[in-house]
Amino acid sequence: YVTSFDSLKTKEKLHYGFQVGDGFSNSNTFGNYFSTYYKPMISYDISPRFSINTGVTYINSNVSNVPTVGENGYQLFSGNISQYYAFLGGQYKLTDKLSVGGSIFYDFTSYNSFDGTLTKKRSGLDNLGYSANFKYQVNKNMSIEGEIRMNDRNPYNQYSSPFSNRSIGMGTSFFGR
């Protein structure tokens, strides 16, 4: 016996989860980084194939030799960067194993220049971005996910191609429903 979607109660359509992961990159042009992320989120099933989700993401990165342009010209930066995002998105299930989606996000990060002062004050819309993603469910306990993120926020005025970095990462969900 299969329960129809319409007969499910709201709490049966609501899901929660907590993801953690890491990533690393090395580049002759853009320096190197190692980062970890934490991503609590909730989602709600609108239909059997479509769901909406929201949450926050905290990313902590240790970077070395990242080229930046500041008030004193070109400089290499090495250190720690913490970033904070809130997001709202949707996911559409194409098949039982493959889904695609997208999101809009807001970057709450406050970047500092090398002399400790804030970079140019930006309007709230400069902190908005969007993304496209996919998820392939290999089996019950493993999935492969990818995401492309775009936004105009570039605190150190780096003029570069986003396709010239080599990076890889992984993550896991510790709990969820």
C-alpha atoms as one frame of an Amber mdcrd trajectory, in Angstrom:
protein
   0.000   0.000   0.000   1.379   3.423  -0.987   0.198   6.550   0.810  -0.759
   9.351  -1.557   1.258  12.573  -1.305  -1.861  14.649  -0.651  -2.680  12.609
   2.451   0.681  13.357   4.111   0.619  15.790   7.013   2.762  18.923   7.038
   5.303  17.448   9.454   5.776  14.455   7.115   6.666  16.865   4.268   9.134
  18.833   6.413  12.758  17.631   6.561  15.870  18.854   8.351  19.549  18.100
   8.093  23.061  19.161   8.959  25.922  18.833   6.473  29.655  19.248   6.992
  32.377  19.067   4.427  35.762  20.222   3.279  37.449  21.352   0.120  40.904
  22.195  -1.115  42.425  23.881  -4.119  45.815  24.715  -5.518  46.509  27.140
  -8.305  49.604  28.786  -9.708  47.566  31.948 -10.283  45.128  32.126  -7.355
  46.990  30.576  -4.434  45.956  27.606  -2.309  43.198  26.981   0.203  41.744
  24.396   2.528  38.241  25.012   3.822  35.545  23.400   5.928  31.838  24.154
   5.872  28.830  23.634   8.133  25.333  23.775   6.665  22.172  23.298   8.746
  19.031  23.409   6.614  15.329  22.584   6.415  13.260  21.620   3.378   9.593
  21.241   2.581   8.107  18.966  -0.106   5.754  20.966  -2.332   5.060  17.875
  -4.469   6.575  14.389  -4.786   9.187  15.849  -7.204   9.686  19.456  -6.031
  10.900  20.798  -2.686  12.041  24.155  -1.332  14.844  24.573   1.184  16.469
  27.212   3.359  19.375  27.414   5.739  22.706  28.971   6.526  26.254  28.082
   5.548  29.439  28.873   7.469  32.705  28.412   5.561  36.112  28.703   7.231
  39.098  28.770   4.850  42.821  28.752   5.446  44.403  30.395   2.386  47.980
  30.970   1.286  49.383  33.237  -1.401  46.002  34.442  -2.641  46.558  37.504
  -4.873  44.567  40.540  -3.819  44.423  44.146  -4.969  44.081  46.676  -2.190
  44.806  50.334  -1.634  48.557  49.629  -1.739  48.410  47.668  -5.021  48.948
  43.964  -5.617  49.637  41.853  -2.497  49.604  38.174  -1.602  47.379  37.264
   1.335  47.801  34.275   3.630  45.540  33.679   6.590  42.077  32.664   7.695
  38.794  33.766   6.065  35.332  33.097   7.534  32.236  33.489   5.353  28.536
  33.454   6.292  25.634  32.853   3.881  21.870  32.445   4.134  20.068  30.754
   1.243  16.657  29.898  -0.190  16.389  27.306  -2.937  14.468  24.639  -4.739
  15.184  21.088  -5.884  13.437  19.179  -8.692  13.695  15.391  -8.944  14.202
  14.415 -12.603  14.443  10.690 -11.784  14.652   8.650  -8.597  18.437   9.167
  -8.592  18.998  12.554 -10.270  17.770  15.976  -9.144  18.621  19.536 -10.179
  18.061  22.789  -8.384  19.037  26.336  -7.726  19.175  28.918  -4.998  19.619
  32.561  -4.192  21.932  33.461  -1.341  22.990  36.460   0.693  26.615  36.952
   1.755  26.830  38.390   5.296  30.641  38.347   5.291  32.402  41.586   6.223
  35.797  41.729   4.498  38.612  43.787   5.956  41.417  45.411   4.015  45.043
  44.888   5.023  45.155  47.983   7.214  42.173  46.736   9.248  39.531  49.065
   7.804  36.439  47.859   5.986  36.451  47.762   2.219  34.078  50.044   0.324
  30.564  50.046   1.737  28.277  48.083  -0.584  24.565  48.138  -1.098  22.594
  45.100   0.025  22.074  43.903  -3.544  25.841  43.507  -4.070  25.754  40.736
  -1.486  23.173  38.646  -3.401  24.111  35.676  -5.544  22.591  32.644  -7.207
  23.558  29.042  -7.843  22.689  25.977  -9.910  23.254  22.453  -8.611  22.720
  18.754  -9.196  22.584  15.686  -6.966  23.024  12.086  -8.069  22.007   9.499
  -5.454  24.432   6.573  -5.934  22.807   4.516  -3.169  20.979   5.079   0.123
  24.125   6.292   1.900  26.072   8.040  -0.870  25.426  10.871  -3.311  27.487
  12.987  -5.699  26.683  16.697  -5.710  27.946  19.700  -7.641  27.177  23.413
  -7.548  28.114  26.536  -9.485  27.766  29.803  -7.535  27.727  33.314  -9.013
  27.667  36.742  -7.418  29.091  40.201  -7.945  30.735  40.348  -4.532  34.477
  40.552  -5.107  35.923  42.283  -2.046  39.519  42.544  -3.249  38.797  43.453
  -6.901  40.246  40.250  -8.357  39.687  40.206 -12.102  39.926  36.530 -12.961
  38.204  33.595 -14.574  36.328  31.288 -12.172  37.307  28.351 -14.418  41.062
  28.653 -13.834  41.055  27.131 -10.318  41.480  23.412  -9.650  39.461  22.361
  -6.618  37.879  19.302  -5.068  35.746  18.743  -1.990  33.524  16.348  -0.114
  30.829  16.469   2.509  28.433  14.378   4.526  25.084  14.690   6.291  25.343
  13.703   9.944  21.671  13.556  10.614  18.451  14.459   8.951  14.917  13.447
   8.242
